Amino acid sequence: RRIVFSGIQPTGTPHLGNFLGALQNWVKLQQDTSPNDILLFSIVGWHSLTLPQDPKRLSVARREMLAALLAVGLDPKRSTIFHQDENPHHTELSWVFNCITPVGKLRRMTTWKSRLATSRNANDESEVDESMLNTGLFTYPVLQAADILLYKATHVPVGEDQKQHIELARDIADTFNRQFSKTFPLPEYVATTTRRVLSLKDPASKMSKSSPDVSSRILLTDTEKEIRKKIRGAVTDSVTGVTYDPVNRPGTSNLLTILAACTNEDIYELAKRYEIKGHGDLKNDVADAVVKLLEQPRAEFERLQGEQEYLSQVAREGAERATAYSTLTMQEVRKSVGLT
Ligand code: TYM
């Protein structure tokens, strides 16, 4: 039996990258897995605190993320959809894991290294400066391992940017199993079929919720007009014709990635069709496809805004179910480490 776990931070309205890279895949899993499989999808509030958040905005975004998960087609009867911060076992287990994870291992996480690099540039110092960064950011992947292992998850569908974190979770599971008692399965990274969706304005970085430039991402809540405008304004290049060449032509290739993901086509076949057409045609078709893809989820998201009672009920039931699953794991863990 498979136990599938994945999570998403409630740091803002989900964007096309989240949708194509994660959410769409979760919905597919929901359709394709056997009824015996257990599916858990979590909104990871604790993780979002690792970067400064406006409390009022976070509280809204947290609620909106739940509505978004339902709007894209996750079914709370089939999947356990819940707020990580409503099950206290996540932070408990993460403490236990902190105590068996070497500092050196966390220093090797690329997410940490890129944070360091950013803070270094900001201060224009050549020395690595850790004093600017909070400890939560450092142990972030340990909390993520706790999220996964608390449910003894066997499969974790995430974008490739998260792959190293899943490897760490395997490592931590193995360490715990050896040091105490065989408790956790080693979770597997499940690659999503879609490549990384890049920023529409700076194709050197991924499309992200935190970029200050709102025209760099397409939101689940964008209107047709906004979607078309953002795609028309997407940075490409001045090479004539269209080819799929992510290294030399990241902007153009990103549009092909998006279109291929929307239409479920092979990206190379797709590129061939646009070879003799130009960027204009490509952008038009990408806009059409994205508008069509997001039309229903957007309408459903808006409808759910008027159903706050229902949303609270889904959250409550999700948290209850999640806590019931993890209670057994925590009992085992406490017994293994001697805290009973
Ligand atoms: P988060 O919230 O950054 O992203 C959620 C999911 O979306 C994928 N993703 C993308 N995919 C393609 N293109 C993009 N531009 C893009 N941006 C984001 C991510 O790969 C991810 O699958 N640490 C996790 C949250 C987390 C988690 C977990 C995930 C916490 N605990 C346990 C799995 C299991 C994160 O920050 O995702």
Residues whose N, C-alpha, C, O or C-beta is under 5 A from the ligand:
A	BS01	TYM	F5 S6 G7 I8 Q9 G17 N18 G21 A22 V44 Q144 D147 I148 P157 V158 G159 E160 D161 Q162 R195 R196 V197 L198 K206 M207
